[in-house]
Amino acid sequence: MSTFPQAWISTTSHWQGTNRGPASLWLHNSKAELPSSADVVIVGAGMAGSALSYFLTRPGAYGEGKKVVCVEAKDVASGASGRNGGHVGPKTYFKWDLLQQPYPLGNGCSRDESTRVMQNERDNLDLVEQIVNKEKLDVDFWKGELIETHHSKEQTELSKKQYAAWLEARAAIGITQPHDTKFIDDPAEAEKLSRFKDVTSIHVRPGGSVHSHKLATALMRLAIESTASDFGFYSWTPVSGFPTETAEGRWTLSTSKGNITAKEIIFCTNAHTPNFFPKDDPLHTHIQPFRGQCALITPPSTYSGAQALKHTYNMKDEAYLVTTPMGGIVLGGGLSALIREGKCKPEDSFGQIEDSGESVDPNITEYLSRYMPENFVGWGPEGYGEGLTRTWTGILSTVKDWLPLVGPVPGKKGVSLVAGFAGHGMSRIFAVARGYADTMKTGVWDEALLPRSFGLTAERLQRTLDAQAHFEAKYGPDAKVVHGEIVPGSGSKAAAPKING
């Protein structure tokens, strides 16, 4: 369980460490008195809370003419939102296929619904571009192409089949937007474009990157400056427990600065969501914390200037990277490979909430430090000050059925949730926040903005509980799913299914 105030000092990411100027919001209203009431209270100022604050306070939005308050236990984007890879990378055919697999690798999603989920991620990328351009935000946003690498004939053939099926599925539900993707299965051509060693094929699709801490800060500042809503943001104001309902049908939150009562409370708490629900509530276990680790890589001259990488990447061992405008590479991933090699254990990441310097795993650090020279053609040599120059940890969420939970908490009218992004928030949060802000205004769930499968329902929670019980009976109570691979629990004799080559 997360505790605030923390008993440790968190690591500092590249994004957090390079957004310290006067335009940032560190310690904003940390000493200010909290109002005793509001119309809407948002709990959490990560990317979801910041994006929802922005959308609710636009002219004509649900928050127009209302008092809206956002409270945060620490600072803006102090958690995973300011510690991620900065990658706005929509998934396509592989995740599309995986969602249709039985629980726990997927959730048994229908073909059409899985297709809508993938399109929502593409919409999310386009939406970030629209916001950045409309608001003229200086957040290092880049939109171009993402390269996904494949490393065996079996993986290439399976990927080609999934790719063709995904394209057919898009057409079947009437998606007319060009997919803007291509599949290159000539290994020489694939290596030339990707500069990645030993590829058998690559998939090229739209992708983007952004300075995540600057973006969350900019969205929150736009909410603060809104003339349509009476908006206030209060950092270092942790919330304790689930709100209590008043006789008038409002809700009272307990915070470190006293109580605040509101008609509507929205938890944008992602990995920390279990803190607010009792152990016998399905939401206490449906979303769980997960510790990830990233690194900043200073490239050698062979990957600088005109030689710098010109794409974002999803690579083998679930590694991913983006290149920042100043040339540093933010790199993450690799946990599944280290677990297979016995260098890391699932329990070292799953359920972990500490992101201090002591949480940095030397095995992951070593893996990240050698990833670029081992896998990219012509990398190096690295001089002193090049290569891995910073590493940090962050607490993401795992979600049992892999999709966000959005909407009213069952049986708690006036309390809702926008959380559960499963380490893939940058490709979902903005479209989700826009969609839920629209739902709040109209009272109607628009499936053109939000896939129906994102909805938080009692039936969904119970279905997942039943599926999890069956999974644990087969693979053991401590079994985990790590990047599409089942890791059986101790003592289990069941063989894990193989999903990709």
Legacy VTK file of the C-alpha trace (Angstrom):
# vtk DataFile Version 3.0
C-alpha trace
ASCII
DATASET POLYDATA
POINTS 501 float
0.000 0.000 0.000
1.189 3.508 -0.811
1.796 5.805 2.136
2.026 9.591 2.239
4.103 11.264 3.351
6.671 8.868 1.930
9.378 7.398 4.085
11.873 7.832 1.233
13.084 10.364 -1.322
12.092 9.412 -4.870
14.500 9.110 -7.766
14.416 11.957 -10.281
13.741 11.191 -13.919
15.182 12.924 -16.955
11.809 14.635 -17.479
11.505 15.827 -13.886
15.117 16.940 -13.759
14.786 19.106 -16.876
11.622 20.991 -15.913
12.658 23.077 -12.923
12.240 26.609 -14.274
9.721 29.294 -13.255
7.041 27.904 -15.592
6.956 24.626 -13.645
4.544 23.983 -10.769
6.735 22.484 -8.061
5.163 23.005 -4.596
2.207 24.866 -6.142
-0.229 25.817 -3.347
1.532 23.339 -1.082
1.047 25.685 1.883
-2.248 27.218 0.776
-5.499 26.586 2.600
-7.768 24.061 0.905
-11.338 25.202 0.225
-13.977 23.366 2.232
-16.213 22.667 -0.760
-16.239 22.385 -4.555
-18.454 21.097 -7.320
-15.847 18.636 -8.600
-12.701 17.302 -6.916
-10.048 15.463 -8.918
-7.696 13.285 -6.871
-4.284 12.971 -8.499
-2.241 15.281 -10.719
-0.457 12.805 -12.912
-1.126 12.887 -16.627
-4.729 11.679 -16.227
-5.563 14.228 -13.543
-3.846 17.023 -15.457
-5.548 16.104 -18.738
-8.965 15.810 -17.098
-8.421 19.155 -15.353
-7.691 20.681 -18.755
-10.711 19.198 -20.538
-13.175 20.003 -17.746
-12.165 23.668 -17.627
-12.498 24.524 -21.334
-15.265 26.933 -22.354
-18.482 24.971 -22.799
-17.166 21.952 -20.880
-18.800 20.335 -17.846
-16.741 22.438 -15.457
-17.781 25.773 -16.928
-19.140 27.981 -14.157
-18.221 25.382 -11.538
-15.622 25.215 -8.802
-13.159 22.456 -9.704
-10.314 21.422 -7.387
-7.429 19.039 -8.029
-5.450 17.667 -5.075
-2.172 15.764 -5.358
-0.156 13.900 -2.725
3.131 15.274 -4.086
3.781 17.453 -7.166
2.436 17.499 -10.721
3.611 14.354 -12.534
5.658 13.283 -9.520
4.683 9.659 -10.109
4.780 7.460 -13.201
3.550 10.257 -15.485
6.806 12.128 -14.965
8.947 8.977 -14.969
7.813 7.178 -18.109
9.477 6.728 -21.485
7.824 9.780 -23.060
6.487 7.508 -25.799
3.095 8.199 -27.385
3.165 4.923 -29.279
-0.171 3.455 -30.405
-0.339 -0.325 -30.564
-1.781 -2.134 -33.560
-2.102 -5.765 -34.651
-0.185 -7.547 -31.861
-2.055 -5.930 -28.973
-5.235 -6.172 -31.061
-4.784 -9.937 -31.246
-3.654 -10.244 -27.627
-6.763 -8.525 -26.244
-8.861 -11.192 -27.948
-6.992 -13.992 -26.175
-8.536 -15.611 -23.089
-7.750 -14.178 -19.683
-5.136 -13.407 -18.391
-3.101 -12.801 -21.576
-6.068 -10.876 -22.926
-9.636 -10.415 -21.803
-11.636 -12.199 -24.474
-12.381 -8.927 -26.239
-14.386 -9.209 -29.442
-12.633 -8.534 -32.738
-14.631 -5.369 -33.329
-14.121 -4.002 -29.821
-10.402 -4.723 -29.909
-10.264 -2.821 -33.204
-11.968 0.164 -31.575
-9.469 0.077 -28.718
-6.566 0.242 -31.163
-8.199 3.104 -33.060
-8.665 4.971 -29.784
-4.881 4.837 -29.324
-4.342 6.316 -32.771
-6.927 9.005 -31.943
-4.968 9.684 -28.757
-1.775 10.429 -30.720
-3.629 12.772 -33.060
-5.304 14.451 -30.081
-1.992 15.211 -28.378
-0.796 16.815 -31.605
-3.987 18.884 -31.818
-3.704 20.125 -28.217
-0.027 21.011 -28.573
-0.704 22.969 -31.756
-3.886 24.653 -30.532
-2.406 25.754 -27.200
1.060 26.413 -28.671
2.690 24.269 -25.998
6.473 24.084 -25.704
6.667 20.457 -24.580
9.133 18.892 -27.036
6.363 17.068 -28.889
7.417 15.109 -31.965
5.237 13.070 -34.302
6.680 10.726 -36.885
7.118 6.987 -37.234
7.521 4.164 -34.735
9.500 1.071 -35.664
8.610 -2.300 -34.158
11.298 -4.954 -34.620
10.921 -8.720 -35.107
13.655 -11.285 -34.598
12.669 -14.701 -35.939
10.997 -16.144 -39.013
8.204 -17.413 -36.766
7.594 -13.978 -35.283
7.644 -12.394 -38.741
5.125 -14.857 -40.178
2.783 -14.586 -37.186
3.044 -10.794 -37.219
2.221 -10.662 -40.937
-0.911 -12.747 -40.350
-1.982 -10.584 -37.422
-1.254 -7.436 -39.409
-3.433 -8.566 -42.325
-6.232 -9.585 -39.966
-6.086 -6.221 -38.179
-6.337 -4.339 -41.481
-9.381 -6.433 -42.416
-10.955 -5.744 -39.025
-10.512 -1.981 -39.443
-12.308 -2.084 -42.776
-15.053 -4.318 -41.385
-16.171 -1.715 -38.828
-15.901 1.148 -41.277
-12.695 2.890 -40.196
-11.775 5.113 -43.126
-8.738 6.887 -41.663
-5.600 5.638 -43.470
-3.662 3.243 -41.257
-0.362 4.830 -42.367
1.584 1.658 -41.626
3.843 -0.676 -43.549
5.327 -4.107 -42.986
8.860 -4.694 -44.243
9.808 -8.370 -44.334
13.045 -8.089 -46.294
15.690 -8.439 -43.521
18.301 -6.299 -45.295
15.846 -3.468 -45.925
14.494 -3.783 -42.376
17.970 -3.530 -40.854
18.915 -0.600 -43.062
15.906 1.443 -41.950
15.872 0.397 -38.295
19.665 0.122 -37.781
18.792 -2.771 -35.463
20.846 -5.959 -35.632
19.447 -9.318 -36.721
15.936 -8.195 -37.563
13.809 -10.468 -39.715
11.156 -7.791 -40.314
9.858 -4.495 -38.974
6.485 -2.815 -38.711
6.445 0.962 -39.243
3.498 2.979 -37.961
2.638 6.434 -36.566
4.239 7.290 -33.254
5.273 10.229 -31.179
7.230 11.423 -28.185
6.856 14.249 -25.704
8.469 15.681 -22.593
5.928 14.122 -20.247
6.584 16.370 -17.255
6.357 19.528 -19.343
3.105 18.323 -20.906
1.415 17.475 -17.597
2.576 20.814 -16.196
1.320 22.746 -19.222
-2.122 21.127 -19.074
-2.433 21.835 -15.368
-1.351 25.447 -15.869
-3.982 25.891 -18.586
-6.591 24.649 -16.107
-5.302 27.069 -13.449
-5.510 29.939 -15.925
-8.997 29.001 -17.162
-11.571 31.803 -17.184
-14.418 29.345 -17.734
-14.042 27.559 -14.374
-13.018 28.445 -10.850
-10.127 25.979 -10.736
-7.559 25.372 -8.015
-4.641 22.964 -7.813
-3.142 21.981 -4.442
0.098 19.982 -4.319
1.292 18.074 -1.258
-2.288 17.427 -0.214
-2.630 13.655 0.160
-6.069 12.096 0.543
-6.885 9.445 3.139
-9.362 6.683 2.380
-12.598 6.569 0.452
-14.880 9.624 0.729
-17.902 9.545 3.017
-21.367 10.405 1.759
-23.271 13.239 3.401
-26.982 13.358 4.109
-27.346 15.719 1.144
-25.832 13.203 -1.286
-22.461 14.955 -1.511
-19.079 13.412 -0.721
-16.476 14.443 1.840
-12.792 13.750 1.290
-10.300 13.690 4.112
-6.974 15.320 3.222
-3.848 16.412 5.061
-5.278 19.964 4.979
-8.700 19.060 6.275
-11.937 17.966 4.634
-13.367 19.060 1.300
-16.925 18.257 0.240
-18.045 18.004 -3.377
-20.897 16.787 -5.542
-18.510 14.726 -7.654
-15.127 13.173 -6.906
-12.942 11.637 -9.605
-10.011 9.417 -8.663
-7.155 9.701 -11.194
-4.881 7.644 -8.980
-3.725 4.814 -11.271
-1.284 2.544 -9.375
-2.343 4.026 -6.027
-6.046 3.268 -6.532
-6.030 0.283 -4.099
-5.372 2.753 -1.239
-8.913 4.067 -1.483
-10.838 0.794 -1.492
-11.185 -1.840 1.259
-9.623 -5.247 0.791
-12.956 -6.903 0.067
-13.706 -4.495 -2.790
-12.744 -5.808 -6.280
-11.094 -2.445 -7.052
-8.555 -3.120 -4.310
-6.966 -5.845 -6.436
-8.106 -5.100 -10.008
-5.439 -2.387 -10.282
-2.065 -3.004 -8.644
1.265 -1.128 -8.516
4.220 -2.208 -10.605
7.730 -0.732 -10.494
9.454 0.035 -13.775
12.870 1.454 -14.568
14.121 3.709 -17.364
17.430 5.267 -18.312
18.807 8.248 -20.176
21.390 7.283 -22.779
23.794 9.852 -24.224
24.591 8.534 -27.714
28.092 8.482 -29.211
28.873 10.529 -32.305
27.798 7.645 -34.565
24.216 8.231 -33.345
24.323 12.021 -33.032
23.658 14.909 -35.381
22.643 13.718 -38.841
23.234 10.155 -37.589
20.670 10.442 -34.740
17.779 7.985 -34.633
14.792 9.281 -36.575
12.093 7.011 -35.137
10.697 5.872 -31.819
11.018 2.128 -31.174
9.344 -0.950 -29.739
12.038 -3.639 -29.734
12.887 -7.136 -28.575
12.443 -7.949 -24.898
9.671 -5.336 -24.829
12.277 -2.559 -24.785
11.258 0.859 -26.075
12.968 4.165 -26.709
12.507 7.751 -27.802
15.079 10.335 -28.826
14.745 13.696 -27.091
15.246 16.956 -29.050
18.633 17.500 -27.434
19.790 14.038 -28.487
19.476 11.983 -25.317
17.697 8.639 -25.668
15.182 7.525 -23.042
15.196 3.727 -22.886
13.091 1.295 -20.869
11.966 -2.332 -20.764
13.683 -5.694 -20.604
12.121 -7.092 -17.446
10.720 -10.227 -19.077
14.164 -11.170 -20.446
15.773 -10.698 -17.036
13.096 -12.828 -15.385
13.701 -15.589 -17.938
17.432 -15.380 -17.184
16.796 -15.561 -13.435
18.353 -12.146 -12.817
15.086 -10.567 -11.661
12.031 -11.926 -9.884
8.437 -10.864 -10.594
7.936 -9.905 -6.962
10.763 -7.363 -7.259
8.484 -5.308 -9.529
4.885 -6.410 -8.984
3.246 -4.819 -5.967
6.204 -2.526 -5.279
5.539 1.119 -4.352
8.982 2.483 -3.505
10.780 4.588 -6.139
13.795 5.661 -4.087
17.422 5.304 -5.114
17.474 1.959 -3.331
14.750 0.715 -5.667
17.046 0.987 -8.703
17.840 -2.584 -9.746
21.507 -3.031 -10.717
20.573 -5.897 -13.058
18.156 -3.681 -14.969
20.692 -0.853 -14.983
23.317 -3.168 -16.454
20.833 -4.456 -19.036
19.879 -0.932 -20.136
23.514 0.184 -20.249
24.448 -2.529 -22.770
21.229 -2.567 -24.799
22.220 0.042 -27.375
25.768 -1.166 -28.157
24.611 -4.788 -28.297
21.663 -4.193 -30.604
22.254 -1.146 -32.819
24.522 -1.332 -35.847
27.625 0.838 -35.558
26.926 2.112 -32.041
29.955 3.488 -30.257
32.513 3.494 -28.973
31.202 5.307 -25.894
33.423 7.886 -24.274
33.275 9.033 -20.674
29.938 10.831 -20.231
28.301 8.864 -23.030
26.102 5.814 -22.660
23.865 5.485 -19.614
24.011 8.733 -17.658
20.885 8.578 -15.478
18.462 5.889 -14.345
15.279 6.085 -12.303
12.247 4.092 -11.209
8.521 4.783 -11.261
5.346 3.112 -10.077
3.061 2.143 -12.940
-0.127 0.116 -12.737
-0.969 -3.395 -13.749
-4.605 -4.045 -14.621
-5.999 -7.546 -14.530
-8.006 -7.221 -17.752
-5.573 -4.798 -19.423
-7.976 -1.924 -20.100
-8.588 1.403 -18.312
-11.397 1.648 -15.781
-13.485 4.712 -16.518
-16.752 5.881 -15.000
-18.824 5.831 -11.807
-17.791 3.443 -9.056
-20.582 0.840 -8.795
-23.008 1.747 -6.023
-21.295 5.079 -5.287
-23.123 7.722 -7.324
-20.989 10.832 -7.555
-17.638 9.016 -7.209
-15.867 7.921 -10.374
-12.565 6.528 -11.563
-10.251 7.342 -14.461
-7.351 4.961 -13.889
-5.746 1.660 -14.795
-3.512 2.433 -17.762
-1.307 -0.657 -17.407
1.992 0.997 -18.326
0.488 2.299 -21.562
-0.962 5.583 -20.367
0.679 7.944 -22.820
-1.160 6.156 -25.624
-4.543 6.270 -23.886
-4.880 8.992 -21.268
-5.678 11.999 -23.435
-8.432 10.322 -25.443
-9.832 8.815 -22.238
-9.841 12.172 -20.416
-11.516 13.900 -23.361
-14.092 11.124 -23.642
-14.984 11.103 -19.962
-15.190 14.898 -19.822
-17.697 14.617 -22.682
-19.655 11.926 -20.821
-19.840 14.130 -17.737
-21.268 16.969 -19.810
-23.769 15.030 -21.913
-24.613 12.142 -19.613
-24.081 9.835 -22.590
-21.182 7.447 -23.212
-20.035 8.210 -26.772
-18.388 5.078 -28.170
-16.778 7.187 -30.886
-14.719 8.776 -28.094
-14.468 5.934 -25.561
-14.581 2.196 -26.283
-17.401 0.596 -24.308
-14.954 -1.934 -22.832
-13.289 0.845 -20.803
-16.431 1.272 -18.721
-16.245 0.495 -15.012
-19.074 -1.907 -14.171
-19.797 -4.390 -11.411
-20.204 -7.114 -14.048
-16.736 -6.417 -15.451
-15.128 -6.545 -12.004
-16.886 -9.826 -11.111
-16.024 -11.423 -14.461
-12.375 -10.584 -13.851
-12.468 -11.923 -10.294
-13.833 -15.236 -11.574
-11.231 -15.428 -14.346
-8.413 -14.617 -11.917
-9.530 -17.382 -9.555
-9.422 -19.883 -12.437
-5.966 -18.623 -13.484
-4.557 -18.944 -9.968
-6.002 -22.434 -9.597
-4.087 -23.496 -12.703
-0.811 -21.575 -12.395
-0.576 -20.797 -8.668
-1.605 -17.808 -6.509
1.677 -16.012 -7.184
1.616 -16.475 -10.986
2.095 -13.311 -13.044
1.784 -12.091 -16.617
4.896 -10.194 -17.735
4.653 -8.467 -21.126
2.420 -11.101 -22.683
4.121 -14.084 -21.025
2.707 -16.144 -18.159
5.231 -16.719 -15.370
3.828 -19.686 -13.379
3.876 -19.475 -9.604
6.185 -21.462 -7.388
5.266 -25.127 -7.371
3.058 -24.913 -10.467
3.529 -27.643 -13.058
1.351 -26.002 -15.698
3.182 -24.966 -18.855
2.825 -21.348 -19.902
1.353 -20.815 -23.403
3.568 -19.260 -26.066
2.051 -16.228 -27.754
4.659 -14.906 -30.169
7.816 -16.214 -31.796
LINES 1 502
501 0 1 2 3 4 5 6 7 8 9 10 11 12 13 14 15 16 17 18 19 20 21 22 23 24 25 26 27 28 29 30 31 32 33 34 35 36 37 38 39 40 41 42 43 44 45 46 47 48 49 50 51 52 53 54 55 56 57 58 59 60 61 62 63 64 65 66 67 68 69 70 71 72 73 74 75 76 77 78 79 80 81 82 83 84 85 86 87 88 89 90 91 92 93 94 95 96 97 98 99 100 101 102 103 104 105 106 107 108 109 110 111 112 113 114 115 116 117 118 119 120 121 122 123 124 125 126 127 128 129 130 131 132 133 134 135 136 137 138 139 140 141 142 143 144 145 146 147 148 149 150 151 152 153 154 155 156 157 158 159 160 161 162 163 164 165 166 167 168 169 170 171 172 173 174 175 176 177 178 179 180 181 182 183 184 185 186 187 188 189 190 191 192 193 194 195 196 197 198 199 200 201 202 203 204 205 206 207 208 209 210 211 212 213 214 215 216 217 218 219 220 221 222 223 224 225 226 227 228 229 230 231 232 233 234 235 236 237 238 239 240 241 242 243 244 245 246 247 248 249 250 251 252 253 254 255 256 257 258 259 260 261 262 263 264 265 266 267 268 269 270 271 272 273 274 275 276 277 278 279 280 281 282 283 284 285 286 287 288 289 290 291 292 293 294 295 296 297 298 299 300 301 302 303 304 305 306 307 308 309 310 311 312 313 314 315 316 317 318 319 320 321 322 323 324 325 326 327 328 329 330 331 332 333 334 335 336 337 338 339 340 341 342 343 344 345 346 347 348 349 350 351 352 353 354 355 356 357 358 359 360 361 362 363 364 365 366 367 368 369 370 371 372 373 374 375 376 377 378 379 380 381 382 383 384 385 386 387 388 389 390 391 392 393 394 395 396 397 398 399 400 401 402 403 404 405 406 407 408 409 410 411 412 413 414 415 416 417 418 419 420 421 422 423 424 425 426 427 428 429 430 431 432 433 434 435 436 437 438 439 440 441 442 443 444 445 446 447 448 449 450 451 452 453 454 455 456 457 458 459 460 461 462 463 464 465 466 467 468 469 470 471 472 473 474 475 476 477 478 479 480 481 482 483 484 485 486 487 488 489 490 491 492 493 494 495 496 497 498 499 500
